[in-house]
Amino acid sequence: MFQTPEKKQTETTRGRKRKPEIQSESSQGKCCSFQGGNGSSPVRGPPPVIRSPQNSHSHSTQGTSVRQNSSSPISLSFGDHMAHPKQLAVKFVQTDLTVLKLAALESTKNLDLEKKEGRIDDLLRANCDLRRQIDEQQKLLEKYKERLNKCITMSKKLLIEKSTQEKQACREKSMQDRLRLGHFTTVRHGASFTEQWTDGYAFQNLVKQQEWINQQREDIERQRKLLAKRKPPSSNNSQTPTTNSEPKQRKTKAVNGAENDPFLKPSLPQLLTLAEYHEQEEIFKLRLGHLKKEEAEIQAELERLERVRNLHIRELKRINNEDSSQFKDHPTLNERYLLLHLLGRGGFSEVYKAFDLIEQRYAAVKIHQLNKNWREEKKENYHKHACREYRIHKELDHPRIVKLYDYFSLDTDTFCTVMEYCEGNDLDFYLKQHKLMSEKEARSIVMQIVNALKYLNEIKPPIIHYDLKPGNILLVDGTACGEIKITDFGLSKIMDDDNYGVDGMDLTSQGAGTYWYLPPECFVVGKEPPKISNKVDVWSVGVIFFQCLYGRKPFGHNQSQQDILQENTILKATDVQFPVKPVSSNEAKAFIRRCLAYRKEDRIDVHQLGSDPYLLPHIRRSSSSGNLQMSAAVSSPASSSNISY
């Protein structure tokens, strides 16, 4: 509520009030500032001055008008301003805010400001603490990184030292085995040089022992023939003395007339008694039996040495390939994979045992080196083929399939694939060493292969391996009674909707693969390429199982791939023949026949192979066979009528 003073004050009073007026104006200025105003009226002119209640009276000569019941603390009339512009230049009004209220507002504002400033200080201190913690963590991280780099450096050093020691030990052992087992020698044939194998002293000693045994056997046989001539006749004992007297008389005559008759017939050997004959015959039999036992032991030792010699030859070739490799000095590829030693060499690739410095695990690094003399088109096709294998293999995740970890390029002609490392050898090497295995071991291997094939045909899109063979089946423990893993998907076929139909998919890579393990439909030559399906892998399983049981391939054994192709060996493989020995169960033979059915329409597929009765556990197999017998009994009324209680 604002009031205009009506009482006219004197000049002296106005002079006395001048100083408080100025003070009230300053206080009112704070009030206006607190209320958010800018000190200007709605009209163009100087801002009105609000006076305090103590200075609410003004001089009558100011000519100000009284305005009551105003709804706002500051109110100006636009019409008055137009009528009296000079009088509205400065206008004094009265507010209901006291100094105490203003002081309270100011103190409240100051408290809020202090709280905000305190909050800001707290946040600044927290920010400083966080920055300090970040700096400490950063220093700690740098410290850990430095420590990790030291650990990696030390690991590399220790791994290189260990690998160097192992390489040295392998070469020393190889030099010792060169004398014991044999070595390669270079022999000149005309204008060319060839390597020829020379056996060591271990084989030479065994050969000498065999020759000695053969000589002893010949001596015993010769003595047995002489003994047979001295065998007493099977007559009565009464005639024996007269019979024995004749040789004595002839011997006496021969001695007496030997000097005079140079053409005298030699005397017959003296006959033995029956007891002497049987005694000597028993000695010869014992000696022959002992020689036979020694010969069997020598033969077993010879077979063992042959297996060791195969390892020795393989190690000699590996050492020779490693010494000629450009990666022999433990390089670190892709700043991650430390190469340790060479595992093997193929046509255009080398496989090294490596250590992954980031994941801290062993890995197998396959280095693909393209021939620099190849055309760019051929290099591109090879690289495309390898990338395709990488894309197929990278997505596979199964315990019976070797995992593919990484893929990278070293230069334009060299790229690498990193795979899971397996300690043991492949099935092909095992069969070369042991020839065959028991049916239980072979069945276990086939079961694991079939599980992997089921996985390959259950994923989308399904995959045909197409190159199943003992060389692509890794024995994790190096034995036939452990786990296996399938590798090498270089010839795999993707059965996507664009390429796969009801009859299968076109075989675009005819001629590739390993011929002993491919079915007949892969060798059919016509105007159109042959159709294949996952039954190709089923045929390969049957061949592998046969080879594990009998130590030989069912078709084309001891034939080269060229001979198989020229003689159409697989196209003529209409029926499989089983050897008499070793003995296998009828269920195993029936399983092999189902896998090696000549017509692909008659052959089971991978899904049927996975549910084959031969591969089911024994409990399920017995129950299923029992159910078959029960169903047969129910269907036959004659057999049910013969049941007696």
C-alpha positions as CSV (number, residue, x, y, z in Angstrom):
1,M,0.0,0.0,0.0
2,F,1.5,3.3,-1.1
3,Q,0.4,6.7,0.3
4,T,1.3,10.2,-1.1
5,P,2.2,12.6,1.7
6,E,-0.3,15.5,2.0
7,K,1.5,17.5,4.7
8,K,3.8,20.2,3.3
9,Q,7.2,20.2,4.9
10,T,9.5,23.2,5.4
11,E,12.8,23.6,3.7
12,T,14.7,22.9,6.9
13,T,12.8,19.6,7.4
14,R,13.5,18.7,3.8
15,G,17.1,19.6,4.4
16,R,17.2,17.4,7.5
17,K,15.6,14.5,5.6
18,R,18.0,14.7,2.7
19,K,20.5,12.4,4.2
20,P,18.0,9.6,5.2
21,E,16.3,10.0,1.9
22,I,19.4,9.2,0.1
23,Q,19.9,6.2,2.4
24,S,16.3,5.0,1.8
25,E,16.9,5.4,-1.9
26,S,19.8,3.1,-1.6
27,S,17.8,0.6,0.4
28,Q,15.0,0.8,-2.1
29,G,17.5,0.1,-4.8
30,K,18.4,-3.1,-3.1
31,C,14.7,-4.0,-2.8
32,C,14.2,-3.4,-6.5
33,S,17.3,-5.4,-7.2
34,F,16.0,-8.3,-5.0
35,Q,12.7,-8.3,-6.8
36,G,14.3,-8.8,-10.1
37,G,13.4,-5.4,-11.6
38,N,15.7,-3.3,-13.7
39,G,14.8,0.0,-12.1
40,S,13.0,1.4,-15.2
41,S,9.3,2.2,-15.5
42,P,7.0,1.1,-18.4
43,V,7.5,4.6,-19.9
44,R,10.7,6.1,-21.1
45,G,12.0,8.0,-18.2
46,P,14.1,7.8,-15.1
47,P,13.3,5.0,-12.6
48,P,11.0,5.8,-9.7
49,V,12.5,6.0,-6.2
50,I,10.8,4.0,-3.5
51,R,11.2,5.7,-0.1
52,S,11.2,4.1,3.2
53,P,8.3,4.6,5.7
54,Q,10.4,7.0,7.7
55,N,10.8,9.3,4.7
56,S,7.3,8.9,3.2
57,H,6.5,12.7,3.3
58,S,7.5,14.9,0.4
59,H,7.3,18.7,-0.3
60,S,3.9,20.0,-1.7
61,T,5.8,21.8,-4.4
62,Q,6.7,18.6,-6.1
63,G,3.2,18.4,-7.6
64,T,2.9,14.6,-7.2
65,S,-0.5,13.0,-7.4
66,V,-1.9,10.6,-4.8
67,R,-2.6,7.0,-6.0
68,Q,-4.1,4.6,-3.6
69,N,-5.0,0.8,-3.5
70,S,-2.3,0.0,-6.1
71,S,-1.9,-3.7,-6.8
72,S,1.8,-3.5,-7.3
73,P,4.6,-1.9,-5.3
74,I,5.5,0.3,-8.3
75,S,2.7,1.7,-10.5
76,L,2.8,4.5,-13.0
77,S,0.0,6.0,-15.1
78,F,0.7,6.2,-18.8
79,G,-1.9,9.0,-19.2
80,D,-0.3,11.1,-16.4
81,H,3.1,10.6,-18.0
82,M,1.7,12.0,-21.3
83,A,0.1,15.0,-19.4
84,H,2.9,15.8,-17.1
85,P,6.2,14.5,-18.3
86,K,8.3,16.6,-16.0
87,Q,6.4,15.6,-12.9
88,L,6.8,11.8,-13.7
89,A,10.5,12.0,-14.1
90,V,11.0,11.1,-10.4
91,K,8.3,9.6,-8.4
92,F,8.5,8.3,-4.8
93,V,6.4,5.4,-3.6
94,Q,6.2,3.5,-0.3
95,T,6.6,-0.3,0.1
96,D,5.6,-2.7,2.9
97,L,9.1,-4.3,3.0
98,T,10.9,-3.2,6.1
99,V,14.6,-3.2,6.7
100,L,14.3,-6.2,8.9
101,K,12.6,-8.1,6.1
102,L,15.2,-7.0,3.6
103,A,17.9,-7.9,6.0
104,A,16.3,-11.3,6.5
105,L,16.1,-11.8,2.7
106,E,19.6,-10.7,2.3
107,S,20.8,-13.0,5.1
108,T,18.8,-15.9,3.5
109,K,20.4,-15.1,0.2
110,N,23.8,-15.0,1.8
111,L,23.1,-18.3,3.4
112,D,22.1,-19.9,0.1
113,L,25.1,-18.4,-1.5
114,E,27.3,-19.7,1.2
115,K,25.8,-23.2,0.9
116,K,26.3,-23.1,-2.9
117,E,29.8,-21.9,-2.4
118,G,30.4,-24.7,0.1
119,R,28.9,-27.2,-2.3
120,I,31.1,-25.9,-5.0
121,D,34.1,-26.2,-2.7
122,D,33.1,-29.7,-1.8
123,L,32.7,-30.6,-5.5
124,L,36.1,-29.0,-6.3
125,R,37.7,-31.0,-3.5
126,A,36.0,-34.2,-4.7
127,N,37.1,-33.4,-8.3
128,C,40.6,-32.9,-7.0
129,D,40.4,-36.2,-5.2
130,L,39.1,-38.0,-8.3
131,R,41.9,-36.4,-10.4
132,R,44.4,-37.5,-7.8
133,Q,42.9,-41.0,-7.8
134,I,42.9,-41.1,-11.6
135,D,46.6,-40.0,-11.6
136,E,47.4,-42.7,-9.1
137,Q,45.5,-45.3,-11.1
138,Q,47.2,-44.1,-14.3
139,K,50.6,-44.4,-12.6
140,L,49.6,-47.8,-11.3
141,L,48.4,-48.8,-14.7
142,E,51.6,-47.7,-16.3
143,K,53.5,-49.6,-13.6
144,Y,51.4,-52.7,-14.3
145,K,52.0,-52.3,-18.0
146,E,55.7,-52.0,-17.5
147,R,55.6,-55.1,-15.3
148,L,53.5,-56.9,-17.8
149,N,56.0,-56.0,-20.6
150,K,58.8,-57.2,-18.4
151,C,56.9,-60.5,-17.8
152,I,56.3,-60.9,-21.5
153,T,59.9,-60.1,-22.3
154,M,61.0,-62.7,-19.7
155,S,58.5,-65.2,-21.0
156,K,59.9,-64.7,-24.5
157,K,63.4,-65.1,-23.3
158,L,62.6,-68.3,-21.4
159,L,60.6,-69.7,-24.2
160,I,63.4,-69.0,-26.7
161,E,65.9,-70.6,-24.4
162,K,63.8,-73.6,-23.9
163,S,63.1,-73.9,-27.6
164,T,66.8,-73.5,-28.4
165,Q,67.7,-76.2,-25.9
166,E,65.0,-78.5,-27.3
167,K,66.3,-77.9,-30.8
168,Q,69.9,-78.7,-29.7
169,A,68.7,-81.8,-28.0
170,C,66.8,-83.0,-31.0
171,R,69.8,-82.5,-33.2
172,E,72.1,-84.3,-30.8
173,K,69.7,-87.2,-30.6
174,S,69.3,-87.2,-34.4
175,M,73.1,-87.5,-34.8
176,Q,73.2,-90.4,-32.4
177,D,70.3,-92.1,-34.1
178,R,72.0,-91.6,-37.5
179,L,74.6,-94.2,-36.4
180,R,72.1,-96.5,-34.7
181,L,69.1,-96.3,-37.0
182,G,70.6,-95.0,-40.3
183,H,70.8,-91.9,-42.5
184,F,70.4,-90.6,-46.0
185,T,73.3,-90.6,-48.3
186,T,73.6,-88.9,-51.7
187,V,74.2,-91.2,-54.6
188,R,74.9,-90.2,-58.1
189,H,72.9,-91.9,-60.9
190,G,74.3,-90.6,-64.2
191,A,73.8,-86.8,-64.3
192,S,71.5,-86.7,-61.3
193,F,71.8,-87.2,-57.6
194,T,69.4,-89.0,-55.4
195,E,69.2,-89.7,-51.7
196,Q,69.5,-93.3,-50.6
197,W,68.8,-94.7,-47.2
198,T,71.5,-96.6,-45.3
199,D,70.6,-98.6,-42.2
200,G,72.5,-98.1,-39.0
201,Y,74.2,-100.7,-36.8
202,A,71.1,-101.6,-34.9
203,F,69.5,-103.0,-38.1
204,Q,72.8,-104.5,-39.2
205,N,73.1,-106.4,-35.9
206,L,69.5,-107.7,-36.2
207,V,70.2,-108.8,-39.8
208,K,73.3,-110.6,-38.6
209,Q,71.3,-112.3,-35.9
210,Q,68.7,-113.4,-38.4
211,E,71.5,-114.7,-40.7
212,W,73.0,-116.6,-37.8
213,I,69.6,-118.1,-36.9
214,N,69.0,-119.1,-40.5
215,Q,72.5,-120.7,-40.6
216,Q,71.7,-122.6,-37.3
217,R,68.4,-123.8,-38.7
218,E,70.1,-125.0,-41.8
219,D,72.7,-126.9,-39.8
220,I,70.0,-128.5,-37.6
221,E,68.0,-129.5,-40.7
222,R,71.1,-131.0,-42.2
223,Q,71.9,-132.9,-39.0
224,R,68.3,-134.1,-38.9
225,K,68.6,-135.5,-42.4
226,L,71.7,-137.3,-41.3
227,L,69.9,-138.5,-38.2
228,A,67.1,-139.8,-40.3
229,K,69.6,-142.0,-42.2
230,R,70.8,-143.5,-38.9
231,K,67.3,-144.1,-37.7
232,P,66.9,-147.7,-36.6
233,P,64.5,-149.8,-38.6
234,S,61.1,-150.5,-37.2
235,S,61.7,-154.2,-36.8
236,N,62.0,-156.7,-33.9
237,N,64.7,-156.2,-31.5
238,S,66.1,-159.7,-32.4
239,Q,67.1,-158.6,-35.9
240,T,68.8,-155.5,-34.7
241,P,72.2,-157.1,-33.9
242,T,72.5,-158.8,-37.3
243,T,71.5,-155.6,-39.0
244,N,74.1,-153.7,-37.0
245,S,76.8,-156.3,-37.7
246,E,76.7,-155.7,-41.5
247,P,77.8,-152.1,-41.3
248,K,80.6,-153.1,-39.0
249,Q,81.8,-155.8,-41.5
250,R,81.5,-153.4,-44.4
251,K,83.4,-150.9,-42.4
252,T,86.2,-153.4,-41.6
253,K,86.4,-154.4,-45.3
254,A,86.5,-150.8,-46.3
255,V,89.3,-150.0,-43.9
256,N,91.3,-153.0,-45.0
257,G,90.8,-152.4,-48.7
258,A,90.8,-148.7,-48.8
259,E,94.4,-148.4,-49.7
260,N,94.0,-150.6,-52.7
261,D,90.5,-149.5,-54.1
262,P,90.3,-145.8,-54.8
263,F,86.7,-146.2,-56.1
264,L,85.4,-147.8,-53.0
265,K,81.8,-146.8,-52.1
266,P,81.7,-144.9,-48.9
267,S,80.4,-146.7,-46.0
268,L,76.9,-146.1,-44.6
269,P,76.6,-144.3,-41.3
270,Q,76.3,-146.3,-38.2
271,L,72.8,-146.9,-37.1
272,L,71.6,-145.7,-33.7
273,T,69.5,-147.4,-31.2
274,L,66.0,-146.3,-30.8
275,A,66.7,-144.5,-27.5
276,E,69.7,-142.7,-29.0
277,Y,67.6,-141.6,-32.0
278,H,64.7,-140.2,-30.0
279,E,67.2,-138.4,-27.7
280,Q,68.9,-136.7,-30.6
281,E,65.6,-135.9,-32.3
282,E,64.4,-134.3,-29.1
283,I,67.5,-132.1,-28.9
284,F,67.0,-131.0,-32.5
285,K,63.4,-130.1,-31.8
286,L,64.3,-128.1,-28.8
287,R,67.0,-126.2,-30.7
288,L,64.6,-125.4,-33.5
289,G,62.0,-124.2,-31.0
290,H,64.6,-122.0,-29.3
291,L,65.7,-120.6,-32.7
292,K,62.0,-119.9,-33.6
293,K,61.6,-118.0,-30.3
294,E,64.7,-116.0,-30.9
295,E,63.6,-115.3,-34.5
296,A,60.2,-114.0,-33.2
297,E,62.0,-111.8,-30.7
298,I,64.3,-110.4,-33.4
299,Q,61.3,-109.8,-35.7
300,A,59.5,-107.9,-32.9
301,E,62.6,-105.9,-32.3
302,L,62.9,-105.2,-36.0
303,E,59.3,-104.0,-36.2
304,R,59.9,-101.7,-33.2
305,L,63.1,-100.4,-34.7
306,E,61.2,-99.7,-38.0
307,R,58.7,-97.6,-36.1
308,V,61.5,-95.7,-34.4
309,R,63.2,-95.4,-37.7
310,N,60.1,-93.8,-39.2
311,L,60.1,-91.3,-36.4
312,H,63.8,-90.7,-37.0
313,I,63.3,-90.2,-40.7
314,R,60.5,-87.8,-40.0
315,E,62.6,-85.9,-37.5
316,L,65.5,-85.7,-40.0
317,K,63.2,-84.2,-42.6
318,R,61.7,-81.8,-40.1
319,I,65.2,-80.6,-39.0
320,N,66.3,-80.1,-42.6
321,N,63.1,-78.1,-43.4
322,E,63.5,-76.1,-40.2
323,D,67.1,-75.2,-41.0
324,S,66.2,-73.9,-44.4
325,S,63.2,-71.9,-43.2
326,Q,63.3,-68.1,-43.0
327,F,61.3,-68.2,-39.7
328,K,63.8,-70.4,-37.8
329,D,65.2,-67.7,-35.5
330,H,62.1,-67.3,-33.3
331,P,60.4,-64.2,-34.8
332,T,57.3,-62.7,-33.3
333,L,54.5,-62.4,-35.9
334,N,51.9,-59.7,-35.7
335,E,53.5,-58.5,-32.4
336,R,51.8,-61.4,-30.7
337,Y,52.8,-64.9,-31.8
338,L,56.3,-66.2,-30.9
339,L,57.4,-69.0,-33.2
340,L,59.1,-71.8,-31.4
341,H,59.9,-74.7,-33.7
342,L,58.6,-76.2,-37.0
343,L,56.0,-78.9,-36.8
344,G,55.8,-79.7,-40.5
345,R,55.9,-78.4,-44.0
346,G,53.4,-78.9,-46.9
347,G,53.3,-77.8,-50.5
348,F,53.1,-74.0,-49.9
349,S,52.9,-73.8,-46.2
350,E,54.8,-74.3,-43.0
351,V,53.2,-75.1,-39.6
352,Y,55.0,-73.8,-36.5
353,K,54.4,-74.3,-32.8
354,A,53.9,-70.8,-31.4
355,F,53.1,-69.1,-28.2
356,D,50.4,-66.4,-28.0
357,L,51.8,-63.7,-25.8
358,I,48.5,-62.0,-25.3
359,E,46.3,-65.0,-24.5
360,Q,49.2,-66.9,-22.9
361,R,48.6,-70.1,-24.7
362,Y,50.2,-72.3,-27.3
363,A,49.0,-72.2,-30.8
364,A,49.7,-73.7,-34.2
365,V,50.6,-71.0,-36.8
366,K,50.2,-72.0,-40.4
367,I,52.3,-69.8,-42.7
368,H,51.1,-69.7,-46.3
369,Q,53.9,-68.6,-48.7
370,L,52.9,-68.0,-52.3
371,N,55.3,-68.6,-55.1
372,K,56.7,-65.3,-56.2
373,N,56.8,-66.5,-59.8
374,W,53.1,-67.1,-59.9
375,R,50.8,-64.9,-61.9
376,E,48.8,-62.4,-59.9
377,E,45.6,-64.2,-60.9
378,K,46.9,-67.5,-59.4
379,K,48.0,-65.7,-56.2
380,E,44.6,-64.0,-55.9
381,N,42.8,-67.4,-56.3
382,Y,45.0,-69.0,-53.7
383,H,44.4,-66.2,-51.3
384,K,40.7,-66.2,-52.0
385,H,40.7,-70.0,-51.3
386,A,42.5,-69.5,-48.0
387,C,40.1,-66.7,-47.0
388,R,37.2,-68.9,-47.8
389,E,38.6,-71.6,-45.6
390,Y,39.2,-69.1,-42.8
391,R,35.6,-67.8,-43.0
392,I,34.2,-71.3,-42.9
393,H,36.5,-72.5,-40.1
394,K,36.2,-69.3,-38.0
395,E,32.5,-69.8,-37.3
396,L,32.9,-73.4,-36.2
397,D,32.7,-74.2,-32.5
398,H,32.7,-77.9,-31.6
399,P,34.9,-79.9,-29.2
400,R,35.7,-82.3,-32.1
401,I,36.9,-79.6,-34.5
402,V,40.1,-77.7,-34.2
403,K,39.4,-74.1,-33.4
404,L,40.7,-71.3,-35.6
405,Y,41.8,-68.3,-33.6
406,D,43.2,-65.6,-36.0
407,Y,44.1,-64.7,-39.5
408,F,46.6,-62.0,-40.7
409,S,48.9,-61.1,-43.5
410,L,52.7,-60.6,-43.3
411,D,53.2,-59.2,-46.8
412,T,51.6,-59.5,-50.3
413,D,52.9,-63.1,-50.7
414,T,52.6,-64.4,-47.1
415,F,49.7,-64.7,-44.8
416,C,49.1,-66.8,-41.6
417,T,46.3,-68.6,-39.9
418,V,46.4,-69.4,-36.2
419,M,44.8,-72.6,-34.9
420,E,44.4,-74.6,-31.8
421,Y,47.5,-76.5,-30.9
422,C,47.2,-80.3,-30.3
423,E,50.1,-82.2,-28.8
424,G,49.6,-85.6,-30.4
425,N,50.0,-86.8,-34.0
426,D,47.4,-87.5,-36.7
427,L,45.7,-90.8,-37.3
428,D,47.7,-91.4,-40.5
429,F,51.0,-91.4,-38.6
430,Y,49.5,-93.7,-36.0
431,L,48.4,-96.2,-38.6
432,K,51.8,-96.1,-40.2
433,Q,53.3,-96.9,-36.8
434,H,50.9,-99.6,-35.6
435,K,49.2,-100.7,-38.8
436,L,45.8,-101.2,-37.2
437,M,43.9,-101.0,-33.9
438,S,41.2,-102.8,-32.0
439,E,37.5,-102.5,-32.9
440,K,36.7,-100.7,-29.7
441,E,39.3,-98.0,-30.4
442,A,38.3,-97.7,-34.0
443,R,34.6,-97.4,-33.0
444,S,35.4,-94.7,-30.5
445,I,37.2,-92.7,-33.2
446,V,34.3,-93.1,-35.7
447,M,31.8,-92.0,-33.1
448,Q,33.7,-88.8,-32.5
449,I,34.0,-88.1,-36.2
450,V,30.3,-88.7,-36.7
451,N,29.5,-86.3,-33.9
452,A,31.5,-83.6,-35.7
453,L,29.8,-84.3,-39.0
454,K,26.4,-84.0,-37.3
455,Y,27.4,-80.6,-36.0
456,L,28.5,-79.6,-39.5
457,N,25.1,-80.6,-40.9
458,E,23.1,-79.0,-38.2
459,I,24.5,-75.5,-38.6
460,K,23.1,-73.0,-41.1
461,P,24.3,-73.3,-43.8
462,P,25.4,-76.9,-43.6
463,I,29.0,-77.9,-44.6
464,I,30.5,-80.9,-46.4
465,H,34.1,-81.5,-45.3
466,Y,34.9,-83.4,-48.5
467,D,38.5,-84.2,-47.4
468,L,38.1,-86.6,-44.5
469,K,41.1,-88.8,-44.2
470,P,43.5,-90.1,-41.5
471,G,45.9,-87.2,-42.1
472,N,43.1,-84.7,-41.2
473,I,42.1,-86.4,-37.9
474,L,44.3,-85.4,-35.0
475,L,44.8,-87.7,-32.0
476,V,44.9,-85.2,-29.1
477,D,46.9,-87.6,-26.8
478,G,48.7,-89.4,-29.6
479,T,46.8,-92.6,-28.8
480,A,43.8,-94.3,-30.3
481,C,42.0,-94.4,-27.0
482,G,41.7,-90.6,-26.6
483,E,40.0,-87.6,-28.1
484,I,40.2,-86.6,-31.7
485,K,39.8,-83.3,-33.6
486,I,39.1,-82.7,-37.3
487,T,41.1,-80.2,-39.2
488,D,41.7,-78.8,-42.7
489,F,38.6,-77.3,-44.2
490,G,40.3,-76.3,-47.4
491,L,38.1,-78.3,-49.7
492,S,34.8,-77.8,-47.8
493,K,31.6,-77.2,-49.5
494,I,28.9,-74.8,-48.2
495,M,25.4,-76.2,-48.8
496,D,23.6,-72.9,-49.1
497,D,20.2,-72.4,-50.8
498,D,21.7,-71.0,-53.9
499,N,23.9,-74.0,-54.6
500,Y,22.2,-76.9,-52.9
501,G,19.1,-78.6,-54.4
502,V,17.1,-81.8,-53.9
503,D,19.7,-83.9,-55.8
504,G,22.6,-82.2,-54.0
505,M,25.1,-79.6,-55.2
506,D,27.4,-79.4,-58.2
507,L,31.0,-80.6,-57.7
508,T,33.0,-77.7,-59.0
509,S,36.4,-79.0,-57.9
510,Q,36.4,-82.4,-59.5
511,G,39.9,-83.9,-59.3
512,A,40.7,-82.4,-56.0
513,G,40.8,-84.4,-52.8
514,T,42.3,-87.7,-51.8
515,Y,41.0,-90.4,-54.1
516,W,41.1,-93.4,-51.7
517,Y,38.5,-91.7,-49.5
518,L,36.1,-90.3,-52.1
519,P,32.9,-92.0,-53.3
520,P,32.3,-93.2,-56.9
521,E,30.0,-90.3,-57.7
522,C,33.0,-87.9,-57.5
523,F,34.7,-89.7,-60.4
524,V,31.7,-89.6,-62.8
525,V,32.6,-87.6,-65.9
526,G,29.8,-86.2,-68.0
527,K,28.5,-83.0,-69.7
528,E,27.4,-81.7,-66.3
529,P,29.3,-81.8,-63.1
530,P,28.3,-84.6,-60.7
531,K,26.0,-83.9,-57.7
532,I,27.3,-84.5,-54.2
533,S,25.9,-84.3,-50.7
534,N,27.0,-85.1,-47.2
535,K,27.0,-88.7,-48.2
536,V,30.6,-88.0,-49.5
537,D,31.7,-87.7,-45.9
538,V,29.8,-90.9,-45.0
539,W,31.8,-92.9,-47.6
540,S,35.0,-91.4,-46.1
541,V,34.0,-92.6,-42.6
542,G,33.5,-96.1,-43.9
543,V,37.0,-96.1,-45.6
544,I,38.6,-94.8,-42.4
545,F,36.9,-97.4,-40.2
546,F,37.9,-100.2,-42.6
547,Q,41.5,-99.0,-42.6
548,C,41.6,-98.8,-38.8
549,L,40.3,-102.4,-38.5
550,Y,42.3,-104.1,-41.2
551,G,45.4,-102.0,-41.7
552,R,44.7,-101.4,-45.4
553,K,42.4,-99.4,-47.6
554,P,39.3,-101.2,-49.0
555,F,39.9,-99.8,-52.5
556,G,43.1,-98.9,-54.3
557,H,45.5,-100.2,-51.7
558,N,49.1,-99.8,-52.7
559,Q,48.0,-97.8,-55.7
560,S,48.9,-94.2,-56.5
561,Q,46.3,-91.5,-57.2
562,Q,47.2,-91.5,-60.8
563,D,46.7,-95.3,-61.1
564,I,43.3,-95.0,-59.3
565,L,42.2,-92.4,-61.8
566,Q,43.5,-94.2,-64.9
567,E,42.2,-97.6,-63.9
568,N,38.8,-96.3,-62.5
569,T,39.4,-98.2,-59.3
570,I,36.8,-96.4,-57.3
571,L,34.2,-96.5,-60.1
572,K,34.6,-100.3,-60.0
573,A,34.3,-100.5,-56.2
574,T,30.8,-102.0,-56.2
575,D,31.4,-104.3,-53.3
576,V,33.7,-104.3,-50.3
577,Q,35.6,-107.5,-49.4
578,F,36.7,-108.1,-45.9
579,P,39.9,-110.0,-45.0
580,V,39.8,-113.1,-42.9
581,K,42.1,-111.7,-40.3
582,P,42.0,-109.8,-38.1
583,V,38.6,-110.8,-36.9
584,S,35.9,-108.2,-36.6
585,S,32.2,-108.3,-35.5
586,N,29.4,-108.7,-38.0
587,E,27.9,-105.5,-36.8
588,A,31.1,-103.6,-37.7
589,K,31.1,-105.2,-41.2
590,A,27.4,-104.3,-41.7
591,F,28.1,-100.7,-40.6
592,I,31.0,-100.5,-43.2
593,R,28.7,-101.9,-45.9
594,R,26.1,-99.2,-45.1
595,C,28.7,-96.5,-45.4
596,L,30.3,-97.9,-48.6
597,A,27.1,-98.5,-50.6
598,Y,28.0,-97.9,-54.2
599,R,24.9,-95.9,-55.2
600,K,24.5,-92.8,-53.2
601,E,20.7,-93.3,-53.2
602,D,21.4,-96.5,-51.2
603,R,23.9,-94.9,-48.9
604,I,22.9,-93.5,-45.5
605,D,23.4,-89.8,-44.9
606,V,25.0,-88.1,-41.9
607,H,21.8,-87.8,-39.9
608,Q,21.1,-91.5,-40.3
609,L,24.7,-92.2,-39.6
610,G,24.4,-90.5,-36.2
611,S,21.5,-92.7,-35.2
612,D,23.1,-95.9,-36.6
613,P,22.6,-98.8,-34.1
614,Y,26.3,-99.7,-34.2
615,L,27.3,-96.3,-32.8
616,L,24.6,-96.2,-30.1
617,P,25.6,-97.1,-26.5
618,H,25.3,-100.8,-25.6
619,I,22.3,-100.3,-23.4
620,R,20.3,-98.6,-26.1
621,R,21.6,-101.0,-28.7
622,S,20.4,-104.0,-26.6
623,S,17.1,-102.4,-25.8
624,S,16.5,-101.5,-29.5
625,S,17.4,-105.0,-30.6
626,G,15.1,-106.4,-27.9
627,N,12.3,-104.2,-29.2
628,L,12.9,-105.5,-32.6
629,Q,12.7,-109.1,-31.4
630,M,9.5,-108.4,-29.5
631,S,7.9,-106.7,-32.5
632,A,8.9,-109.7,-34.6
633,A,7.4,-112.1,-32.0
634,V,4.2,-110.2,-31.9
635,S,3.8,-110.0,-35.6
636,S,4.4,-113.8,-36.0
637,P,1.4,-115.8,-34.6
638,A,3.2,-119.1,-35.0
639,S,6.0,-118.1,-32.8
640,S,3.6,-116.8,-30.2
641,S,1.7,-120.1,-30.1
642,N,4.9,-122.0,-29.4
643,I,5.6,-120.2,-26.2
644,S,5.3,-122.6,-23.2
645,Y,4.7,-121.7,-19.6
